[in-house]
Amino acid sequence: MEISLRFDKIYNRMEKKMYQKPKGTRDILPDISPKWQKMESVARELAKQFGYAEIRTPMFEDTSLFLRSVGESSDIVSKEMYTFEDKGGRSLTLRPEGTAGVIRAFVENGLYNNALPQKMFYIGSNFRYENPQAGRYREHAQFGAESFGIDTPWGEVEAIDFAITYLKKLGVKEVELHINSIGCPECRAKYNQALKEFAEKYTDKLCEDCKRRAKTNPLRMLDCKNPECQKIYTKAPKLADYLCEDCKTHFAEVQKRLKENGVKFIVDPQLVRGFDYYTKTVFEFTCLNIDGAGKSLAVGGGGRYNNLVEEIGGKPTSCVGFGMGLDRLVMILPEQQPEGVDAYLMNAGSVEIDKIYPVAHKLRDAGLNIECNLINRSFKSQFNFANKINAKYVCILGDEDLKNGVWTVKNLATGEENKVKESELVGVLKK
Ligand code: HAM
């Protein structure tokens, strides 16, 4: 009752207006969708080759799932989540990233009882209340991949191999891979203490967010986008000096195996990534010189997270994964040709649409891409339309054709024209 009254108020205030999409969202129009289809089909094809099965999880989850996984002090949770209360009083959040939901599904469905390793991929939207700009949106899509049960450095090697192969297959050039190790909770606790002590010396120079981060989760200070803070952090203690033996050995082994497999990378001590769930290796892919003027763009990132499954109620399971930002990749991808129309079916003279539509149906059944005149257009404008949509052939049914049981088939590229029996249309159009 209360809600419908509220809607009444909105309707009363409404004039006839032009609607605009919500800030930070985009329409993917038909001219650009071939690029999206390409990104999605290559992802599916490679997922099969690398042994990843598809998983689809809800677009929204219990808010506390993200607090526990992504971390309360991360920018994503503290500033960027779309959180709402549903009519049952539950706090729900539009997923800001894909990993947490996949892990929740893995635990809730008891998948850890099945044979390990298991590998899953997903393609879907995420929602973050960020300041929109080119390549940063409030709704963005990711192709993500997560593996369960691989505790050796080969987990990182295969995930990185998968991601690089994906970028290569899409024709993305000049990609730089940055890697780092952020250690396990034990080494990180020591590092956090050192960072906290470091921050105390600069309290008056740090931004308000960093002052808060220094108290709640010092590692998050390194994510700060404020250049003044970043300048200070170049002098901060290095995480590498605080890694325990196990984390150090693991990271050295990751590097050794990457090198052996011809993967180039840069060890980047500043790379910490903005999520609390990572342990040990983190990595990020940056495309260089995307505009020919030196601009670079982070197109994907990921890492190992060995404690998350247990943290949200499952058995301890080592995981590694990555997410590729499709809205960013689409900016780099070369133009893709849409799949063409094999033939456009036209009616001429006194022949009506009811004589051509059933043939369109049959040809589509045979696997052809067919457009058919559905409106009462003149012969000439049907022809113009066939040219506009780049049809390979036009198939015309005029009065004489109808009488003789044939179609006039014209190849629009060569101009060649033939009379073809209806039963032979499929063979001719498939040639
Ligand atoms: P992320 O680095 O936050 O990682 O996102 C992955 C990629 O998504 C980024 O590199 C970027 O290309 C794209 N992206 C992120 N935010 C936006 C935005 N607002 N607009 C456009 N593109 C964006 C994750 O989300 C982790 N879940 C990745 C992962 C999977 N780690 C382990 N498994």
Residues whose N, C-alpha, C, O or C-beta is under 5 A from the ligand:
A	BS01	HAM	E97 G98 T99 R128 E130 G135 R136 Y137 H140 Q142 G144 A145 A298 V299 G300 G301 G302 G303 G321 F322 G323 M324 G325 D327 R328
